[in-house]
């Protein structure tokens, strides 16, 4: 029987979120300084929950500013 790699769920999730964060920040920086964006700008590539978590995390670490919060 071959070797099987087993990763804890938290590790797999962390790797996924890091990849998602990199893709989001790449798109944000690619648009240039001053681009105002919302989760809707990422809707074609990511689910709403994924992008909201990624943007909140990027805001938390100071990579992007939060201009205003959506009212629901």
N, C-alpha and C positions, 0 to 999 in steps of 0.2 A: 504494500500500500504506500502511496506517495505521501510526502509531507503536506500537512494542511496548516495554513497560517490562520490563526484565530485572533482577531483584534477585539478588544472591548468596544462596546457600542459607543461609549463616550469618546474614544480615540477616533473611531470612524466618523463620528459626528463633528469632532473638532477639525479633522482634515477637510471634511466637506465644507464647513463654515469658513475655514481659512481660504479655500479655493473660491468660494462665493464672494468673500470680502475682496479678494484680489481682483476678481472680474468686475465687481461693482466699482471699486476705486479706480481701476483702469479706465472704465467708461466715463466716470466723473472727471478724472484728470484729462482724458482725451478730448472732452468737450471744451475745455479751456476755463480759465478763471471767470467767475461771475455767472456760471450756468446755474440757474435755479432748477431743481429737479424734485420729483415726487416718486413714490413707489410705482406709480403708473408708468413712468418712463422705463421701467425695467420689466414690465408685465409680460412681454413676449418671450423672455428668457427664463424667468424665475416665477415661483408661486408668490402670492402676496405675503404669506407668512415668512417665507425665506428671505425676501428682500427687506421686509420690515425689521426682522431680526438682524440682518447684516447692517442695515443703515443705522439702527440703534447702537450696535456694537461699535461701528466706525465713529459715531458721535461720542460715545462713552470714552474712547481712547484719544479723542481730540483730532482725528483725521479729517472730519467734516463738521461744520457747524449746523446746528438746528435753527432754522429761521423761524418757523412756526409749526405748531402741532395741529394735525388734522382734527377737526371736531366731529364727533360721531354721534 
